[in-house]
Amino acid sequence: MKIIKAGYEILTPSLDLSTCLPRLERVGRVCYKSEDKITENSAASFVSSLISRGHEAIIEHESLSVKFIVDRGVSHELVRHRLASWAQESTRYCNYSKDGFGNECTFIRPCFWKDLSLFSVKDQYDRWEKAMQSAENTYFELIKHGATPQEARSVLPNSLKTEVIMTANLREWRHFFRLRTADAAHPQMQEVTRQLLDELRGIVPVIFDDIPRPWVEGE
């Protein structure tokens, strides 16, 4: 059994200020036939103006792909964003007893059980870890006795690690972050989405710097 932290990987290499914003400016200026106003430094202010005025249809012309490494419970929430495209690790076809998976199941460590020096927290974590070990043992026993992966997966819990790729246009990502980084979002969702938003603000701040960040003091 392996236990890992949740995470993500940005898969779109061309999402940066030097390429993304000029492409969006070229698209947007077609609407006003103002291509003659394009300069070396005009893209950021033009795109920012569109967003501030609510003209977000233009930013649908750029997309972003991200691979999330999360548990199955979080993945069920992710795929509810229907304006995105998805590809997900399949428990029907992945046989975790094989060498390619290290002959073990991988589980996502719950982020809300952090301080194991507290007896109550450690007790809850230990019970969770015991349940994961039991699930893995039962899964392998089922495989050993002839069950297929799609049959044996019925005993696997929400904490099972899954990799899921989300591709969406930038307008949908803005909507996604408003929902999935909010205080009302599940803690394990916040764990990955807040860090991702912080990183994307550094890459293309014009697109994401007005998204509220309740976890940052002063914002």
Rosetta silent file (secondary structure, phi, psi, omega in degrees, C-alpha in Angstrom):
SEQUENCE: MKIIKAGYEILTPSLDLSTCLPRLERVGRVCYKSEDKITENSAASFVSSLISRGHEAIIEHESLSVKFIVDRGVSHELVRHRLASWAQESTRYCNYSKDGFGNECTFIRPCFWKDLSLFSVKDQYDRWEKAMQSAENTYFELIKHGATPQEARSVLPNSLKTEVIMTANLREWRHFFRLRTADAAHPQMQEVTRQLLDELRGIVPVIFDDIPRPWVEGE
SCORE:     score description
SCORE:     0.000 S_00000001
   1 L     0.000  135.652  177.878    0.000    0.000    0.000 S_00000001
   2 E  -121.050  138.782  177.802    1.251    3.473   -0.900 S_00000001
   3 E  -121.615  125.208 -177.645   -0.035    6.746    0.550 S_00000001
   4 E  -130.558  164.555  174.270    0.692   10.012   -1.270 S_00000001
   5 L   -83.407  153.235  174.363   -0.350   13.648   -1.149 S_00000001
   6 L   -67.952  157.863  179.023   -2.738   15.099   -3.717 S_00000001
   7 E  -166.616 -167.756 -179.980   -1.260   17.214   -6.475 S_00000001
   8 E  -158.650  165.972  175.291   -1.508   18.436  -10.052 S_00000001
   9 E  -143.156  124.656  175.798    0.538   19.032  -13.187 S_00000001
  10 E   -76.381  123.896 -174.395   -0.041   21.794  -15.758 S_00000001
  11 L  -101.713   -8.203 -176.497    0.109   20.144  -19.182 S_00000001
  12 L   -94.825  103.099 -174.972   -0.268   23.189  -21.444 S_00000001
  13 L   -74.206  -20.417 -173.455    3.249   24.493  -22.219 S_00000001
  14 L   -92.871    7.120 -179.265    2.098   27.457  -24.306 S_00000001
  15 L   -85.591   89.636  177.044    0.067   29.129  -21.570 S_00000001
  16 L  -150.823  165.767 -174.714    2.203   32.177  -20.854 S_00000001
  17 L   -61.313  -30.913 -174.100    1.994   35.919  -21.197 S_00000001
  18 L   -75.566  -17.481 -177.676    4.188   36.036  -24.292 S_00000001
  19 L  -122.906  -42.914 -175.141    1.899   33.827  -26.368 S_00000001
  20 H   -64.125  -53.043 -175.413   -1.530   33.455  -24.761 S_00000001
  21 H   -66.443  -41.689  175.536   -2.493   37.117  -24.404 S_00000001
  22 H   -60.621  -35.902  177.065   -1.369   38.201  -27.894 S_00000001
  23 H   -65.096  -42.423  178.804   -3.428   35.385  -29.390 S_00000001
  24 H   -65.745  -36.984  178.267   -6.464   36.497  -27.420 S_00000001
  25 H   -63.848  -42.797  179.236   -5.907   40.104  -28.468 S_00000001
  26 H   -60.425  -39.967  178.367   -5.808   39.127  -32.137 S_00000001
  27 H   -66.005  -49.612 -174.514   -9.099   37.278  -31.695 S_00000001
  28 H   -65.610  -34.995 -176.451  -10.789   40.038  -29.736 S_00000001
  29 H   -73.411  -14.914  173.556   -9.805   42.897  -31.998 S_00000001
  30 H   -60.936  -35.420 -178.705  -11.556   41.239  -34.911 S_00000001
  31 H   -61.365  -35.032 -175.865  -14.822   42.214  -33.202 S_00000001
  32 H  -105.980   -1.819 -174.464  -13.907   45.905  -33.338 S_00000001
  33 L    49.513   49.479 -179.258  -11.693   45.743  -36.446 S_00000001
  34 L  -116.833   30.797 -179.356   -9.012   47.432  -34.409 S_00000001
  35 H   -58.142  -24.192 -178.882   -6.119   45.196  -35.396 S_00000001
  36 H   -69.704  -10.982 -179.677   -4.151   48.312  -36.295 S_00000001
  37 H   -93.251   -0.337  178.337   -3.932   49.138  -32.563 S_00000001
  38 L   -69.624  126.797  175.638   -1.973   45.990  -31.737 S_00000001
  39 L  -127.216 -179.523 -178.849    1.438   46.841  -30.350 S_00000001
  40 L   -63.092  -28.137 -173.975    4.170   44.891  -28.622 S_00000001
  41 L  -121.543   18.272 -173.614    2.677   45.672  -25.206 S_00000001
  42 L   -89.280  -15.031 -170.842   -1.050   46.116  -25.887 S_00000001
  43 H   -63.785  -47.090 -174.421   -2.296   42.568  -25.238 S_00000001
  44 H   -60.983  -47.334 -178.584   -2.450   42.590  -21.439 S_00000001
  45 H   -67.851  -35.653  179.149   -4.448   45.811  -21.122 S_00000001
  46 H   -65.147  -48.981 -178.853   -6.797   44.803  -23.958 S_00000001
  47 H   -66.206  -39.750  177.799   -7.610   41.395  -22.476 S_00000001
  48 H   -60.368  -39.661  178.931   -7.914   42.866  -18.982 S_00000001
  49 H   -65.017  -40.722  177.877  -10.408   45.399  -20.304 S_00000001
  50 H   -60.009  -46.909 -177.404  -12.501   42.673  -21.912 S_00000001
  51 H   -65.147  -42.698 -177.783  -12.671   40.692  -18.658 S_00000001
  52 H   -64.971  -27.016  178.521  -13.483   43.725  -16.517 S_00000001
  53 L   -92.569    3.491  177.442  -16.400   44.549  -18.834 S_00000001
  54 L    82.069   11.070  179.939  -17.707   40.985  -18.735 S_00000001
  55 L   -89.275   64.770 -172.231  -16.774   40.200  -22.341 S_00000001
  56 H   -86.041   -4.418  179.291  -15.344   36.792  -21.424 S_00000001
  57 H   -59.761  -31.643 -177.995  -16.412   34.982  -24.602 S_00000001
  58 H   -63.331  -37.434 -175.830  -13.109   35.991  -26.175 S_00000001
  59 H   -76.385   -1.909  171.714  -11.024   34.074  -23.618 S_00000001
  60 H   -69.460  -13.024 -178.386  -12.823   30.886  -24.636 S_00000001
  61 H   -80.894   -2.447  173.318  -10.373   30.836  -27.556 S_00000001
  62 L  -122.462  140.918 -178.277   -7.547   29.708  -25.248 S_00000001
  63 E  -125.933  166.591 -178.341   -7.621   26.455  -23.276 S_00000001
  64 E  -140.236  135.685  175.571   -5.680   24.855  -20.467 S_00000001
  65 E  -114.434  131.800  179.424   -5.065   21.189  -19.618 S_00000001
  66 E  -133.974  135.210  172.584   -4.232   20.102  -16.063 S_00000001
  67 E   -97.401  120.718  175.949   -3.678   16.634  -14.639 S_00000001
  68 E   -96.522  135.486  172.270   -5.050   16.291  -11.126 S_00000001
  69 E  -111.562   98.180 -170.535   -3.725   13.551   -8.836 S_00000001
  70 E  -139.031 -178.978  175.404   -6.540   13.263   -6.315 S_00000001
  71 E   -88.546  169.763 -175.078   -8.788   10.709   -4.700 S_00000001
  72 H   -63.905  -32.501  179.057  -11.882    9.290   -6.370 S_00000001
  73 H   -62.119  -45.929  178.092  -14.185   11.420   -4.217 S_00000001
  74 H   -65.315  -38.192 -179.307  -12.619   14.665   -5.439 S_00000001
  75 H   -62.380  -33.003  178.762  -12.634   13.386   -9.025 S_00000001
  76 H   -64.087  -31.987  177.124  -16.410   12.897   -8.834 S_00000001
  77 H   -77.433  -38.586  179.846  -16.738   16.611   -8.108 S_00000001
  78 H   -57.238  -47.848 -171.979  -14.274   17.629  -10.803 S_00000001
  79 L   -74.088   -0.917  174.161  -16.104   15.901  -13.627 S_00000001
  80 L   -73.829  -11.579  177.229  -19.326   17.743  -12.827 S_00000001
  81 L   -81.459   93.683 -167.033  -17.902   20.662  -14.808 S_00000001
  82 L   -74.967  -14.641  178.342  -19.588   19.677  -18.039 S_00000001
  83 L   -85.425    7.816  177.210  -18.006   22.373  -20.222 S_00000001
  84 L  -108.537  164.434  173.863  -14.647   20.657  -19.792 S_00000001
  85 E  -107.024  147.174 -170.456  -13.189   17.565  -21.439 S_00000001
  86 E  -132.482  146.862  168.430  -11.998   14.688  -19.286 S_00000001
  87 E  -141.151  129.108 -173.133   -9.687   11.674  -19.328 S_00000001
  88 E  -135.716  142.790  173.026   -9.409    9.562  -16.190 S_00000001
  89 L   -53.018  128.032 -172.148   -7.479    6.574  -14.899 S_00000001
  90 L  -100.396  121.262  175.003   -9.855    3.621  -15.263 S_00000001
  91 L   -76.602   -7.833  174.427  -10.396    1.152  -12.423 S_00000001
  92 L   -72.961  -36.576 -171.639  -12.068   -1.127  -14.975 S_00000001
  93 L  -110.500  -20.137  178.483   -8.824   -1.723  -16.834 S_00000001
  94 L   -82.958  121.740  178.132   -6.078   -0.898  -14.319 S_00000001
  95 L  -104.835  104.159 -172.061   -5.061   -3.983  -12.353 S_00000001
  96 L   -73.846   -4.533  175.830   -3.265   -2.696   -9.275 S_00000001
  97 L   -86.362   -3.928 -177.831   -1.843   -6.111   -8.452 S_00000001
  98 L   -85.647  162.813 -177.808    0.404   -5.929  -11.526 S_00000001
  99 H   -60.537  -33.651 -178.047    4.046   -4.853  -11.631 S_00000001
 100 H   -61.901  -19.743  178.356    3.183   -1.657  -13.493 S_00000001
 101 H  -110.041   13.794  179.432    1.423   -0.407  -10.369 S_00000001
 102 L    72.772   16.128 -179.102    4.061   -1.671   -7.973 S_00000001
 103 L    56.433   38.709 -179.310    1.783   -4.534   -6.923 S_00000001
 104 L  -157.381  158.465  172.513   -0.053   -2.150   -4.632 S_00000001
 105 L   -89.981  148.566  177.230   -2.918    0.285   -4.410 S_00000001
 106 E  -113.925  133.111 -178.286   -2.172    3.971   -3.968 S_00000001
 107 E  -121.904  149.793  178.542   -4.300    6.144   -1.707 S_00000001
 108 E   -88.869  125.901 -179.983   -4.470    9.909   -1.238 S_00000001
 109 L   -70.217  124.831  178.664   -3.648   11.053    2.272 S_00000001
 110 L   -62.762  128.072 -174.869   -6.542   13.140    3.666 S_00000001
 111 L   -74.204  -15.928 -175.594   -5.267   16.680    4.185 S_00000001
 112 L   -85.104   -7.937  172.959   -7.548   17.347    7.157 S_00000001
 113 L  -105.410   80.017 -172.763   -5.731   14.867    9.440 S_00000001
 114 L   -96.940  -54.066 -171.542   -2.485   16.808    9.720 S_00000001
 115 L   -86.629   89.118 -177.992   -1.399   17.045   13.322 S_00000001
 116 L   -75.488   -1.031  173.717   -0.827   13.431   14.334 S_00000001
 117 L   -75.296  -17.948  175.800    0.543   14.616   17.679 S_00000001
 118 L   -84.602  128.838 -175.082   -3.075   15.102   18.729 S_00000001
 119 H   -58.153  -45.441 -176.114   -4.523   11.841   19.985 S_00000001
 120 H   -63.888  -38.762  179.746   -7.953   12.334   18.408 S_00000001
 121 H   -69.117  -45.582 -179.781   -6.452   13.162   14.997 S_00000001
 122 H   -62.596  -38.132  178.784   -4.013   10.252   15.113 S_00000001
 123 H   -62.332  -44.387  179.071   -6.810    7.899   16.128 S_00000001
 124 H   -65.071  -43.902  179.941   -8.910    8.956   13.132 S_00000001
 125 H   -63.526  -43.445 -179.586   -5.943    8.712   10.770 S_00000001
 126 H   -61.635  -38.759  178.317   -4.952    5.278   12.066 S_00000001
 127 H   -65.969  -40.279  177.319   -8.508    4.012   11.540 S_00000001
 128 H   -62.921  -47.702 -178.293   -8.476    5.382    7.985 S_00000001
 129 H   -60.778  -39.822  177.937   -5.096    3.794    7.244 S_00000001
 130 H   -63.046  -39.669  179.040   -6.309    0.446    8.598 S_00000001
 131 H   -66.118  -37.539  178.681   -9.377    0.647    6.351 S_00000001
 132 H   -65.284  -42.232  179.083   -7.201    1.351    3.303 S_00000001
 133 H   -63.281  -39.539  178.604   -5.026   -1.669    4.069 S_00000001
 134 H   -64.827  -40.975  179.178   -8.106   -3.826    4.452 S_00000001
 135 H   -63.346  -43.385  178.815   -9.493   -2.591    1.122 S_00000001
 136 H   -63.042  -45.075  179.961   -6.222   -3.359   -0.647 S_00000001
 137 H   -59.419  -44.410 -179.476   -6.028   -6.827    0.887 S_00000001
 138 H   -66.405  -41.150  177.703   -9.584   -7.646   -0.153 S_00000001
 139 H   -58.215  -48.066 -179.028   -9.012   -6.283   -3.668 S_00000001
 140 H   -66.192  -35.277  177.729   -5.938   -8.493   -4.131 S_00000001
 141 H   -65.086  -41.104  178.362   -7.762  -11.526   -2.742 S_00000001
 142 H   -63.357  -45.555  177.741  -10.577  -11.025   -5.232 S_00000001
 143 H   -59.977  -44.112 -178.765   -8.080  -10.722   -8.118 S_00000001
 144 H   -59.933  -33.777 -177.653   -6.255  -13.816   -6.862 S_00000001
 145 L   -97.401   21.251  168.703   -9.491  -15.806   -6.905 S_00000001
 146 L   101.982   -0.664  178.586  -10.404  -14.859  -10.457 S_00000001
 147 L   -71.900  145.474  174.395  -12.207  -11.533  -10.242 S_00000001
 148 L   -81.113  161.189  177.472  -11.525   -9.034  -13.019 S_00000001
 149 H   -54.742  -38.931 -178.917  -10.335   -5.527  -12.145 S_00000001
 150 H   -70.371  -20.036  174.293  -13.781   -4.108  -12.949 S_00000001
 151 H   -86.404  -44.286 -177.265  -15.306   -6.581  -10.499 S_00000001
 152 H   -67.951  -24.326 -177.254  -12.696   -6.243   -7.762 S_00000001
 153 H   -63.608  -15.303 -177.991  -12.874   -2.437   -7.837 S_00000001
 154 H   -61.785  -17.814  179.452  -16.197   -2.596   -5.980 S_00000001
 155 H   -98.169   -2.195 -177.639  -14.269   -2.794   -2.687 S_00000001
 156 L   -81.202  139.577 -173.386  -12.004    0.180   -3.415 S_00000001
 157 L   -89.932  173.347  176.236  -12.740    3.367   -1.407 S_00000001
 158 L   -58.732  -26.589 -176.851  -13.049    7.039   -2.313 S_00000001
 159 L   -74.502   -5.576  178.236   -9.487    7.546   -1.065 S_00000001
 160 E   -58.762  134.171  177.355   -8.069    5.549   -3.989 S_00000001
 161 E   -66.120  138.580  171.914   -5.663    7.676   -6.034 S_00000001
 162 E  -139.118  150.924  174.377   -6.814    8.605   -9.504 S_00000001
 163 E  -110.727  125.164 -176.697   -5.303   10.743  -12.240 S_00000001
 164 E  -135.231  128.551 -178.534   -7.790   12.871  -14.147 S_00000001
 165 E  -100.680  128.116  177.514   -7.021   15.389  -16.886 S_00000001
 166 E  -111.930  125.698  173.209   -9.226   18.444  -17.265 S_00000001
 167 E  -121.192  125.514 -179.289   -9.145   20.504  -20.443 S_00000001
 168 E  -152.208  159.928  175.685  -11.284   23.621  -20.612 S_00000001
 169 E   -74.445  164.247 -172.978  -11.246   27.084  -22.072 S_00000001
 170 H   -65.542  -28.100  176.621  -10.078   29.911  -19.842 S_00000001
 171 H   -65.345  -42.638  178.683  -13.577   31.219  -19.247 S_00000001
 172 H   -68.037  -35.216  176.191  -14.622   27.869  -17.789 S_00000001
 173 H   -62.328  -38.129  177.380  -11.454   27.743  -15.668 S_00000001
 174 H   -62.040  -43.936  176.658  -12.432   31.100  -14.144 S_00000001
 175 H   -62.606  -42.744  179.026  -15.849   29.676  -13.278 S_00000001
 176 H   -57.519  -48.136 -176.889  -14.183   26.520  -11.944 S_00000001
 177 H   -67.856  -35.242  178.393  -11.891   28.439   -9.607 S_00000001
 178 H   -60.019  -36.979 -179.123  -14.693   30.615   -8.237 S_00000001
 179 H   -82.936  -45.798 -166.105  -16.487   27.459   -7.121 S_00000001
 180 H   -92.297   -3.688  172.379  -13.675   25.087   -6.212 S_00000001
 181 L  -107.330   -2.689 -177.018  -11.378   27.424   -4.272 S_00000001
 182 L   -68.647  161.025  179.373  -14.136   28.918   -2.126 S_00000001
 183 L   -60.293  -27.212 -178.980  -14.364   28.253    1.601 S_00000001
 184 L   -77.816  -12.016  179.911  -17.435   26.087    0.944 S_00000001
 185 L   -70.096  156.250  179.374  -15.447   23.703   -1.291 S_00000001
 186 L   -61.281  141.092 -178.695  -14.323   20.350    0.108 S_00000001
 187 H   -54.042  -37.552 -179.366  -10.965   20.621    1.940 S_00000001
 188 H   -74.747  -22.605  171.750   -9.346   18.074   -0.391 S_00000001
 189 H   -73.844  -45.937  177.950  -10.567   20.070   -3.388 S_00000001
 190 H   -57.636  -35.223 -176.816   -9.159   23.277   -1.897 S_00000001
 191 H   -54.377  -38.831 -178.340   -5.845   21.483   -1.349 S_00000001
 192 H   -98.520  -37.443 -173.634   -5.154   21.328   -5.096 S_00000001
 193 H   -72.562  -34.968 -179.650   -7.247   24.129   -6.592 S_00000001
 194 H   -69.150  -40.894  177.801   -5.927   26.915   -4.380 S_00000001
 195 H   -66.219  -39.562  178.919   -2.320   26.028   -5.096 S_00000001
 196 H   -64.751  -43.857  179.029   -3.094   25.746   -8.807 S_00000001
 197 H   -62.417  -42.254  177.563   -4.793   29.153   -8.899 S_00000001
 198 H   -57.314  -42.707 -179.364   -1.838   30.727   -7.100 S_00000001
 199 H   -68.088  -42.269 -178.307    0.504   29.280   -9.724 S_00000001
 200 H   -67.715  -31.596  175.732   -1.657   30.332  -12.677 S_00000001
 201 H   -61.672  -30.101  177.464   -1.885   33.881  -11.362 S_00000001
 202 H   -77.658  -24.106 -178.365    1.889   33.990  -11.725 S_00000001
 203 H   -87.737  -50.246  178.853    1.757   32.669  -15.299 S_00000001
 204 L  -133.587   73.251 -175.713   -1.179   34.664  -16.717 S_00000001
 205 H   -60.993  -29.220 -179.610   -2.269   37.129  -14.017 S_00000001
 206 H   -59.723  -33.274 -177.630   -4.465   39.072  -16.419 S_00000001
 207 H   -81.138  -36.144 -168.060   -6.766   36.054  -16.686 S_00000001
 208 H  -119.509   -2.195 -171.317   -6.894   34.991  -13.058 S_00000001
 209 L   -76.680   -5.463  175.991   -5.828   37.856  -10.795 S_00000001
 210 L   -99.589    2.551  177.447   -9.392   39.011  -10.029 S_00000001
 211 L   -74.516  126.282 -178.612  -10.510   35.605   -8.696 S_00000001
 212 L   -59.124  142.172  176.644  -11.072   35.966   -4.920 S_00000001
 213 L  -125.995   85.891 -176.079   -8.556   34.170   -2.688 S_00000001
 214 L   -65.275  -14.149  179.308  -10.093   33.919    0.786 S_00000001
 215 L   -86.255   -5.800  179.709   -7.022   32.018    2.015 S_00000001
 216 L  -105.006  121.660 -177.927   -4.721   34.983    1.379 S_00000001
 217 L   -61.214  130.708  178.186   -4.780   37.632    4.082 S_00000001
 218 L    94.469   -5.169  178.762   -5.918   40.993    2.783 S_00000001
 219 L  -108.825    0.000    0.000   -7.731   39.696   -0.318 S_00000001
